[in-house]
Amino acid sequence: MSVVAILVAVVLAFLAFRFVTGMIKFLLIGVVLIAVAWFLLHGGAG
């Protein structure tokens, strides 16, 4: 492989990693919001 192909592969891998970590963050935020909503709707606050 040429140097350009290696650089392109590294950049694409980095962008994919950033995308996956961003999706994991959104997933965790969604899980927390759902848990809080479920807690409040089922009278867990009192």
Secondary structure by P-SEA (a helix, b strand, c coil): ccaaaaaaaaaaaaaaaaaaaaaaaaaaaaaaaaaaaaaaaacccc
